[in-house]
Amino acid sequence: MKRNYDDPVYKEWRRRIFTRDKFTCQMPSCSRKKRLNAHHIKKWSSAPHLRYDEYNGITLCYQCHKNITKDEHLYEPLFMDLVRLNSNG
């Protein structure tokens, strides 16, 4: 299934992720607030059951998102910890 960025359900998922993360990139050592992406921790293509799960998303700026591309799996534990912290605070 191809992602539809205009889908209201997808837009709401992104809004919830950005709000929880205070519209700030969550990569340690970065705190940009512009050009934000809602990154799926478990990939959109390989985890369809988690596509709209709030715990499967994290806010990254465009540059950090680009930097982890192809190595996303290496960041899963870190991102899951950050989401847990943000969800409890």
All heavy atoms as an XYZ file, in Angstrom:
767
protein
N       0.847     -1.185      0.000
C       0.000      0.000      0.000
C       0.891      1.247      0.000
O       1.755      1.409      0.842
C      -0.892     -0.010      1.243
C      -1.700      1.237      1.418
S      -2.767      1.039      2.869
C      -3.095      2.717      3.227
N       0.666      2.101     -0.961
C       1.424      3.342     -1.054
C       0.862      4.351     -0.057
O      -0.323      4.420      0.176
C       1.323      3.896     -2.481
C       2.240      5.082     -2.714
C       2.526      5.207     -4.193
C       3.233      6.494     -4.549
N       4.266      6.958     -3.683
N       1.737      5.107      0.535
C       1.331      6.100      1.527
C       0.631      7.272      0.851
O       1.093      7.786     -0.147
C       2.573      6.596      2.259
C       2.285      7.296      3.529
C       3.525      7.497      4.335
N       4.551      6.522      3.998
C       5.687      6.390      4.647
N       5.950      7.166      5.644
N       6.574      5.493      4.295
N      -0.488      7.686      1.428
C      -1.211      8.868      0.955
C      -1.033      9.955      2.014
O      -1.654      9.921      3.061
C      -2.686      8.538      0.745
C      -3.509      9.748      0.377
O      -2.987     10.859      0.250
N      -4.802      9.546      0.212
N      -0.166     10.918      1.718
C       0.150     11.967      2.691
C      -1.035     12.896      2.960
O      -1.024     13.635      3.935
C       1.365     12.777      2.220
C       2.635     11.960      2.221
C       3.116     11.371      1.051
C       3.355     11.769      3.391
C       4.275     10.620      1.052
C       4.523     11.014      3.398
C       4.976     10.443      2.233
O       6.129      9.691      2.242
N      -2.044     12.836      2.103
C      -3.241     13.665      2.294
C      -4.347     12.943      3.055
O      -5.390     13.530      3.350
C      -3.782     14.143      0.938
C      -2.834     15.135      0.289
O      -2.241     15.949      1.031
O      -2.680     15.094     -0.939
N      -4.126     11.676      3.362
C      -5.108     10.894      4.100
C      -5.314     11.514      5.487
O      -4.347     11.735      6.219
C      -4.596      9.459      4.231
C      -5.481      8.584      5.096
O      -6.663      8.912      5.291
O      -4.973      7.552      5.586
N      -6.569     11.819      5.853
C      -6.829     12.437      7.165
C      -6.309     11.602      8.336
O      -5.842     12.160      9.334
C      -8.347     12.567      7.222
C      -8.832     12.374      5.832
C      -7.770     11.641      5.066
N      -6.340     10.286      8.226
C      -5.852      9.423      9.307
C      -4.333      9.588      9.441
O      -3.797      9.690     10.547
C      -6.224      7.942      9.053
C      -5.661      7.036     10.139
C      -7.735      7.791      8.967
N      -3.643      9.642      8.315
C      -2.190      9.838      8.332
C      -1.847     11.225      8.885
O      -0.943     11.370      9.715
C      -1.611      9.669      6.921
C      -0.118      9.833      6.891
C       0.719      8.821      7.353
C       0.466     11.003      6.421
C       2.098      8.976      7.356
C       1.846     11.163      6.423
C       2.648     10.146      6.877
O       4.015     10.308      6.883
N      -2.573     12.236      8.442
C      -2.333     13.599      8.930
C      -2.542     13.694     10.437
O      -1.777     14.363     11.137
C      -3.245     14.600      8.209
C      -2.803     14.906      6.811
C      -3.732     15.930      6.194
C      -3.169     16.445      4.902
N      -3.962     17.528      4.344
N      -3.549     13.027     10.946
C      -3.818     13.030     12.392
C      -2.690     12.312     13.139
O      -2.257     12.754     14.207
C      -5.174     12.378     12.681
C      -5.502     12.192     14.148
C      -5.553     13.486     14.957
O      -5.695     14.578     14.373
O      -5.431     13.403     16.195
N      -2.201     11.197     12.594
C      -1.088     10.465     13.203
C       0.129     11.394     13.306
O       0.751     11.497     14.365
C      -0.760      9.222     12.366
C       0.438      8.472     12.842
C       0.485      7.572     13.870
C       1.769      8.571     12.329
N       1.769      7.101     14.018
C       2.574      7.695     13.085
C       2.360      9.298     11.293
C       3.941      7.539     12.836
C       3.718      9.152     11.049
C       4.496      8.273     11.826
N       0.468     12.085     12.208
C       1.595     13.021     12.207
C       1.401     14.123     13.256
O       2.328     14.452     13.985
C       1.745     13.687     10.830
C       2.309     12.783      9.786
C       2.463     13.526      8.456
N       3.580     14.442      8.534
C       3.526     15.739      8.227
N       2.413     16.287      7.818
N       4.602     16.487      8.321
N       0.204     14.675     13.342
C      -0.082     15.740     14.301
C       0.152     15.249     15.732
O       0.750     15.940     16.552
C      -1.523     16.248     14.128
C      -1.828     17.485     14.992
C      -3.315     17.746     15.130
N      -4.016     16.667     15.813
C      -3.942     16.386     17.124
N      -3.190     17.099     17.913
N      -4.621     15.381     17.643
N      -0.310     14.026     16.024
C      -0.120     13.464     17.370
C       1.370     13.272     17.689
O       1.808     13.542     18.810
C      -0.870     12.136     17.515
C      -2.372     12.300     17.600
C      -3.120     11.049     18.068
N      -2.520      9.787     17.726
C      -2.844      9.027     16.675
N      -3.790      9.408     15.840
N      -2.255      7.875     16.459
N       2.134     12.813     16.704
C       3.577     12.609     16.906
C       4.260     13.951     17.168
O       5.005     14.110     18.138
C       4.228     11.929     15.675
C       3.598     10.565     15.380
C       5.748     11.805     15.852
C       3.583      9.582     16.500
N       4.011     14.946     16.322
C       4.638     16.262     16.473
C       4.250     16.911     17.801
O       5.090     17.495     18.478
C       4.235     17.194     15.324
C       4.819     16.828     13.982
C       4.227     17.297     12.829
C       5.949     16.036     13.858
C       4.745     16.989     11.578
C       6.480     15.712     12.619
C       5.878     16.196     11.470
N       2.986     16.791     18.175
C       2.513     17.391     19.435
C       3.216     16.742     20.618
O       3.731     17.425     21.514
C       0.986     17.260     19.553
O       0.388     17.932     18.451
C       0.481     17.861     20.854
N       3.234     15.421     20.644
C       3.892     14.704     21.753
C       5.364     15.114     21.862
O       5.892     15.289     22.955
C       3.793     13.187     21.530
C       4.454     12.388     22.650
C       4.802     10.970     22.276
N       5.766     10.964     21.198
C       5.770     10.069     20.212
N       4.866      9.106     20.155
N       6.697     10.120     19.260
N       6.023     15.280     20.710
C       7.453     15.599     20.688
C       7.723     17.110     20.695
O       8.847     17.536     20.467
C       8.111     14.955     19.463
C       8.087     13.431     19.521
O       7.900     12.869     20.620
O       8.252     12.803     18.457
N       6.680     17.875     20.979
C       6.793     19.335     21.100
C       7.374     19.997     19.851
O       8.143     20.947     19.932
C       7.598     19.707     22.343
C       6.915     19.260     23.629
C       7.741     19.605     24.836
C       7.070     19.248     26.130
N       6.658     17.894     26.330
N       7.018     19.450     18.682
C       7.435     20.019     17.398
C       8.945     20.266     17.347
O       9.416     21.296     16.873
C       6.655     21.307     17.095
C       5.190     21.047     16.856
C       4.303     20.984     17.916
C       4.710     20.840     15.577
C       2.949     20.717     17.709
C       3.368     20.576     15.350
C       2.489     20.514     16.413
N       9.702     19.271     17.853
C      11.158     19.372     17.929
C      11.786     18.045     17.512
O      11.320     16.985     17.936
C      11.596     19.687     19.383
O      10.921     20.880     19.797
C      13.094     19.879     19.504
N      12.853     18.113     16.725
C      13.584     16.903     16.338
C      14.048     16.192     17.604
O      14.595     16.805     18.521
C      14.775     17.270     15.458
S      15.751     15.827     14.938
N      13.838     14.880     17.650
C      14.155     14.088     18.843
C      15.523     13.423     18.799
O      15.918     12.742     19.752
C      13.076     13.018     19.050
C      11.715     13.604     19.329
C      11.729     14.464     20.569
O      11.968     13.982     21.665
N      11.485     15.759     20.407
N      16.258     13.619     17.711
C      17.596     13.025     17.634
C      18.477     13.700     18.693
O      18.533     14.941     18.750
C      18.184     13.244     16.240
C      19.532     12.574     16.051
S      19.481     10.774     16.149
C      18.957     10.374     14.501
N      19.134     12.909     19.544
C      20.025     13.518     20.537
C      21.040     14.414     19.830
O      21.518     14.088     18.761
C      20.712     12.313     21.182
C      19.719     11.201     21.010
C      19.067     11.459     19.674
N      21.325     15.524     20.412
C      22.245     16.550     19.905
C      21.625     17.414     18.801
O      22.299     18.261     18.233
C      23.588     15.967     19.427
O      23.471     15.396     18.138
N      20.361     17.225     18.506
C      19.659     18.088     17.554
C      18.404     18.605     18.244
O      17.824     17.924     19.072
C      19.281     17.330     16.291
S      18.507     18.373     15.025
N      18.009     19.788     17.917
C      16.762     20.307     18.492
C      16.067     21.233     17.489
O      15.413     22.181     17.873
C      17.039     21.030     19.806
O      17.960     22.088     19.576
N      16.250     20.914     16.212
C      15.622     21.741     15.188
C      14.103     21.674     15.296
O      13.534     20.664     15.684
C      16.058     21.278     13.801
C      17.508     21.575     13.486
C      17.809     21.220     12.024
N      19.220     21.331     11.758
C      20.040     20.277     11.668
N      19.590     19.048     11.826
N      21.314     20.460     11.413
N      13.481     22.761     14.902
C      12.025     22.858     14.951
C      11.437     23.134     13.567
O      10.263     23.421     13.437
C      11.612     23.967     15.917
C      11.976     23.660     17.356
C      11.577     24.783     18.276
C      11.846     24.452     19.717
N      10.949     23.496     20.312
N      12.281     23.040     12.534
C      11.822     23.312     11.168
C      12.060     22.099     10.284
O      12.924     21.274     10.578
C      12.561     24.520     10.595
C      12.211     25.780     11.342
C      12.752     27.006     10.662
C      12.138     28.176     11.388
N      12.730     29.402     11.363
N      11.290     22.021      9.213
C      11.388     20.926      8.240
C      11.293     19.569      8.943
O      12.154     18.695      8.787
C      12.682     21.031      7.435
C      12.762     22.301      6.607
C      13.978     22.341      5.724
N      13.812     21.406      4.615
C      14.798     20.997      3.837
N      16.023     21.420      4.026
N      14.563     20.147      2.849
N      10.233     19.402      9.726
C      10.058     18.185     10.518
C       9.403     17.067      9.721
O       8.545     17.306      8.880
C       9.233     18.502     11.761
C       9.840     19.533     12.715
C       8.883     19.812     13.863
C      11.200     19.083     13.219
N       9.811     15.851     10.026
C       9.222     14.640      9.466
C       8.737     13.768     10.614
O       9.383     13.716     11.657
C      10.251     13.835      8.684
C      10.856     14.547      7.500
O      11.931     14.185      7.066
N      10.211     15.545      6.956
N       7.647     13.062     10.390
C       7.202     12.038     11.334
C       7.762     10.718     10.810
O       7.345     10.223      9.762
C       5.684     11.998     11.416
N       8.724     10.186     11.516
C       9.419      8.967     11.097
C       8.754      7.742     11.714
O       8.456      7.730     12.905
C      10.887      9.049     11.547
C      11.639      7.767     11.377
N      11.955      7.245     10.146
C      12.130      6.895     12.305
C      12.613      6.109     10.318
N      12.726      5.878     11.618
N       8.525      6.722     10.891
C       8.023      5.439     11.396
C       9.216      4.645     11.919
O      10.146      4.354     11.160
C       7.316      4.658     10.282
C       5.962      5.174      9.971
N       5.746      6.215      9.097
C       4.747      4.803     10.429
C       4.449      6.459      9.020
N       3.814      5.621      9.825
N       9.187      4.282     13.178
C      10.293      3.542     13.788
C      10.395      2.159     13.154
O      11.465      1.742     12.719
C      10.119      3.470     15.320
C      10.144      4.895     15.896
C      11.207      2.600     15.945
C       9.751      4.991     17.354
N       9.301      1.445     13.137
C       9.215      0.200     12.357
C       8.666      0.622     11.007
O       7.632      1.290     10.929
C       8.274     -0.814     13.017
C       8.703     -1.241     14.394
C       9.487     -2.503     14.312
C       9.777     -3.018     15.721
N      10.890     -3.913     15.745
N       9.336      0.232      9.952
C       9.040      0.742      8.618
C       7.579      0.576      8.198
O       6.943     -0.429      8.480
C       9.933      0.056      7.581
C      11.367      0.497      7.644
C      12.198     -0.279      6.674
C      12.854      0.684      5.718
N      13.627     -0.003      4.698
N       7.089      1.593      7.483
C       5.737      1.607      6.924
C       5.489      0.333      6.121
O       4.454     -0.309      6.255
C       5.584      2.857      6.042
C       4.346      2.936      5.225
C       4.158      2.416      3.974
C       3.116      3.582      5.575
N       2.892      2.700      3.527
C       2.236      3.414      4.487
C       2.679      4.284      6.688
C       0.949      3.926      4.491
C       1.403      4.801      6.680
C       0.554      4.609      5.601
N       6.452     -0.055      5.292
C       6.275     -1.188      4.391
C       6.302     -2.529      5.101
O       5.625     -3.464      4.679
C       7.342     -1.163      3.295
O       8.635     -1.174      3.870
N       7.054     -2.637      6.190
C       7.196     -3.950      6.831
C       6.352     -4.124      8.094
O       6.310     -5.214      8.646
C       8.672     -4.208      7.150
O       9.183     -3.196      7.968
N       5.697     -3.062      8.543
C       4.871     -3.170      9.755
C       3.526     -2.465      9.541
O       3.228     -1.472     10.209
C       5.607     -2.590     10.940
N       2.698     -2.984      8.625
C       1.430     -2.307      8.323
C       0.521     -2.158      9.537
O      -0.212     -1.171      9.642
C       0.780     -3.174      7.252
C       1.583     -4.416      7.155
C       2.894     -4.174      7.817
N       0.600     -3.074     10.492
C      -0.255     -2.999     11.688
C       0.161     -1.861     12.620
O      -0.575     -1.506     13.535
C      -0.245     -4.344     12.420
C       1.122     -4.766     12.868
N       2.114     -5.155     11.981
C       1.669     -4.837     14.097
C       3.204     -5.450     12.656
N       2.966     -5.268     13.948
N       1.349     -1.271     12.399
C       1.834     -0.190     13.254
C       1.829      1.176     12.565
O       2.320      2.147     13.122
C       3.270     -0.493     13.726
C       3.434     -1.705     14.626
C       4.910     -1.969     14.898
C       2.679     -1.518     15.929
N       1.265      1.241     11.367
C       1.346      2.471     10.582
C       0.795      3.697     11.288
O       1.322      4.792     11.125
C       0.621      2.278      9.251
C       1.416      1.411      8.319
C       0.726      1.192      7.007
N       1.593      0.384      6.155
C       1.191     -0.235      5.082
N      -0.063     -0.130      4.678
N       2.042     -0.934      4.364
N      -0.251      3.531     12.066
C      -0.873      4.684     12.725
C      -0.771      4.589     14.241
O      -1.485      5.255     14.960
C      -2.333      4.819     12.278
C      -2.435      4.953     10.772
C      -2.997      3.942     10.006
C      -1.953      6.092     10.126
C      -3.071      4.070      8.618
C      -2.024      6.218      8.748
C      -2.579      5.197      8.007
O      -2.640      5.319      6.645
N       0.162      3.762     14.713
C       0.396      3.609     16.138
C       1.307      4.746     16.599
O       2.400      4.939     16.067
C       1.061      2.252     16.397
C       1.237      1.949     17.866
O       1.517      2.882     18.652
O       1.104      0.780     18.232
N       0.863      5.481     17.585
C       1.608      6.634     18.088
C       2.985      6.239     18.619
O       3.932      7.013     18.558
C       0.798      7.287     19.202
C       1.038      8.754     19.340
C       0.053      9.392     20.300
O      -1.167      9.214     20.121
O       0.524     10.045     21.235
N       3.109      5.010     19.131
C       4.382      4.559     19.680
C       5.355      4.126     18.584
O       6.494      3.783     18.874
C       4.165      3.419     20.680
C       3.476      3.894     21.930
C       2.100      3.792     22.069
C       4.201      4.501     22.954
C       1.462      4.264     23.202
C       3.576      4.975     24.091
C       2.213      4.847     24.208
O       1.587      5.321     25.327
N       4.897      4.138     17.334
C       5.762      3.779     16.217
C       6.191      5.013     15.421
O       6.635      4.906     14.296
C       5.073      2.775     15.289
C       6.035      2.238     14.253
O       7.173      1.915     14.558
N       5.599      2.172     13.013
N       6.061      6.178     16.005
C       6.459      7.396     15.300
C       7.315      8.286     16.179
O       7.174      8.284     17.403
N       8.215      9.009     15.541
C       9.062      9.967     16.255
C       9.340     11.142     15.323
O       9.411     10.971     14.101
C      10.366      9.298     16.750
C      11.092     10.204     17.744
C      11.264      8.881     15.595
C      12.138      9.483     18.578
N       9.486     12.321     15.895
C       9.744     13.524     15.121
C      11.238     13.663     14.852
O      12.048     13.640     15.780
C       9.259     14.778     15.885
O       7.873     14.624     16.172
C       9.471     16.040     15.068
N      11.575     13.789     13.571
C      12.953     14.050     13.162
C      12.945     15.212     12.179
O      12.006     15.346     11.386
C      13.563     12.834     12.461
C      13.717     11.558     13.271
C      14.255     10.440     12.391
C      14.619     11.769     14.466
N      13.984     16.040     12.214
C      14.094     17.079     11.195
C      14.499     16.408      9.882
O      14.946     15.251      9.866
C      15.104     18.150     11.612
S      16.824     17.601     11.593
N      14.356     17.143      8.814
C      14.674     16.602      7.492
C      16.098     16.037      7.454
O      16.318     14.934      6.967
C      14.504     17.701      6.427
C      14.997     17.286      5.074
C      14.197     16.522      4.232
C      16.271     17.635      4.642
C      14.655     16.118      2.996
C      16.736     17.234      3.411
C      15.933     16.479      2.587
O      16.390     16.071      1.356
N      17.063     16.783      7.992
C      18.465     16.360      7.918
C      18.719     15.075      8.713
O      19.362     14.150      8.222
C      19.392     17.475      8.412
C      20.851     17.213      8.092
C      21.124     17.045      6.606
O      20.734     17.886      5.798
N      21.778     15.958      6.231
N      18.206     14.997      9.927
C      18.391     13.781     10.735
C      17.685     12.593     10.089
O      18.215     11.473     10.093
C      17.894     14.008     12.160
S      18.973     15.099     13.125
N      16.514     12.828      9.532
C      15.774     11.768      8.858
C      16.589     11.243      7.686
O      16.719     10.030      7.490
C      14.415     12.305      8.408
C      13.406     11.249      8.136
N      12.478     11.358      7.149
C      13.157     10.052      8.735
C      11.708     10.287      7.134
N      12.110      9.481      8.098
N      17.164     12.151      6.928
C      17.987     11.778      5.782
C      19.229     11.011      6.241
O      19.627     10.026      5.616
C      18.386     13.053      5.030
C      19.005     12.825      3.685
C      19.165     14.170      2.988
C      20.525     14.218      2.347
N      20.890     15.478      1.788
N      19.832     11.444      7.345
C      21.058     10.811      7.835
C      20.865      9.365      8.278
O      21.818      8.588      8.233
C      21.648     11.614      9.003
C      22.207     12.947      8.572
O      22.398     13.213      7.385
N      22.448     13.816      9.538
N      19.684      9.008      8.734
C      19.475      7.625      9.208
C      18.950      6.703      8.112
O      18.872      5.496      8.320
C      18.527      7.568     10.429
C      17.114      7.948     10.040
C      19.065      8.406     11.573
C      16.079      7.472     11.020
N      18.605      7.260      6.968
C      18.062      6.438      5.883
C      19.027      5.309      5.547
O      20.232      5.526      5.447
C      17.769      7.312      4.643
O      16.831      8.312      5.019
C      17.204      6.492      3.504
N      18.489      4.140      5.404
C      19.196      2.883      5.145
C      19.751      2.240      6.424
O      20.170      1.099      6.404
C      20.306      3.056      4.109
C      19.876      3.659      2.806
C      19.649      2.621      1.755
C      19.363      3.214      0.392
N      17.989      3.550      0.159
N      19.783      2.984      7.521
C      20.257      2.433      8.798
C      19.179      2.544      9.875
O      19.491      2.495     11.071
C      21.505      3.182      9.273
C      22.720      2.868      8.420
O      22.862      1.713      7.982
O      23.525      3.790      8.189
N      17.935      2.681      9.465
C      16.840      2.908     10.413
C      16.820      1.874     11.532
O      16.591      2.207     12.690
C      15.478      2.886      9.701
C      15.246      4.039      8.777
C      15.557      3.713      7.321
O      16.416      2.824      7.059
O      14.954      4.343      6.451
N      17.087      0.604     11.183
C      17.023     -0.475     12.174
C      18.007     -0.262     13.328
O      17.750     -0.681     14.445
C      17.253     -1.833     11.502
C      18.621     -1.957     10.895
N      18.978     -1.322      9.710
C      19.723     -2.616     11.314
C      20.235     -1.603      9.429
N      20.715     -2.382     10.385
N      19.114      0.416     13.066
C      20.094      0.669     14.124
C      19.575      1.654     15.169
O      20.047      1.652     16.312
C      21.390      1.236     13.526
C      22.104      0.356     12.503
C      23.307      1.095     11.925
C      22.525     -0.963     13.136
N      18.601      2.462     14.778
C      18.076      3.507     15.662
C      16.798      3.087     16.395
O      16.323      3.807     17.252
C      17.816      4.785     14.861
C      19.097      5.425     14.395
C      19.659      5.073     13.179
C      19.767      6.360     15.188
C      20.847      5.646     12.751
C      20.943      6.939     14.772
C      21.482      6.576     13.553
O      22.664      7.144     13.143
N      16.249      1.927     16.044
C      14.977      1.493     16.649
C      15.014      1.510     18.177
O      14.129      2.092     18.799
C      14.570      0.110     16.144
C      13.852      0.155     14.825
C      13.369     -1.217     14.379
O      13.138     -2.094     15.245
O      13.221     -1.405     13.161
N      16.017      0.905     18.836
C      16.011      0.910     20.313
C      16.056      2.322     20.890
O      15.319      2.631     21.830
C      17.267      0.116     20.680
C      17.601     -0.695     19.467
C      17.125      0.117     18.292
N      16.908      3.181     20.346
C      17.007      4.558     20.815
C      15.671      5.275     20.658
O      15.170      5.894     21.604
C      18.084      5.315     20.024
C      18.100      6.832     20.230
C      18.500      7.181     21.664
C      19.021      7.491     19.217
N      15.076      5.179     19.474
C      13.813      5.880     19.216
C      12.694      5.352     20.096
O      11.869      6.118     20.588
C      13.432      5.786     17.743
C      14.335      6.564     16.822
C      14.353      6.298     15.472
C      15.162      7.572     17.303
C      15.168      7.024     14.615
C      15.991      8.299     16.454
C      15.994      8.023     15.105
N      12.668      4.040     20.332
C      11.626      3.473     21.188
C      11.772      3.989     22.624
O      10.776      4.300     23.272
C      11.641      1.949     21.114
C      11.177      1.462     19.748
S      11.568     -0.256     19.435
C      10.093     -1.034     20.010
N      13.010      4.110     23.099
C      13.244      4.663     24.440
C      12.786      6.120     24.511
O      12.159      6.527     25.486
C      14.726      4.584     24.821
C      15.171      3.175     25.187
O      14.292      2.309     25.417
O      16.389      2.941     25.240
N      13.116      6.917     23.492
C      12.745      8.323     23.476
C      11.221      8.482     23.450
O      10.662      9.337     24.149
C      13.367      9.036     22.272
C      14.884      9.180     22.326
C      15.429      9.681     20.994
C      15.301     10.100     23.458
N      10.549      7.659     22.677
C       9.083      7.723     22.600
C       8.481      7.373     23.957
O       7.558      8.041     24.426
C       8.539      6.783     21.500
C       7.054      6.557     21.642
C       8.880      7.344     20.123
N       9.038      6.363     24.603
C       8.544      5.987     25.948
C       8.696      7.153     26.918
O       7.779      7.465     27.671
C       9.317      4.764     26.453
C       8.436      3.583     26.762
C       9.171      2.417     27.408
N      10.496      2.104     26.906
C      10.736      1.366     25.824
N       9.743      0.886     25.106
N      11.979      1.107     25.456
N       9.846      7.801     26.894
C      10.076      8.955     27.779
C       9.092     10.094     27.465
O       8.521     10.690     28.375
C      11.508      9.463     27.625
C      12.603      8.605     28.238
C      13.975      9.114     27.810
C      12.493      8.590     29.746
N       8.926     10.392     26.201
C       8.038     11.498     25.791
C       6.578     11.208     26.094
O       5.811     12.117     26.361
C       8.211     11.811     24.307
C       9.539     12.459     24.008
O      10.254     12.878     24.905
N       9.907     12.502     22.732
N       6.210      9.950     26.027
C       4.808      9.569     26.258
C       4.441      9.645     27.737
O       3.287      9.844     28.080
C       4.549      8.160     25.732
O       4.728      8.141     24.333
N       5.426      9.508     28.597
C       5.168      9.547     30.029
C       5.272     10.945     30.608
O       4.891     11.176     31.744
C       6.149      8.612     30.773
C       5.903      7.170     30.428
O       4.780      6.796     30.122
N       6.935      6.371     30.462
N       5.816     11.884     29.838
C       6.059     13.215     30.365
C       5.056     14.171     29.983
O       4.115     14.641     30.105
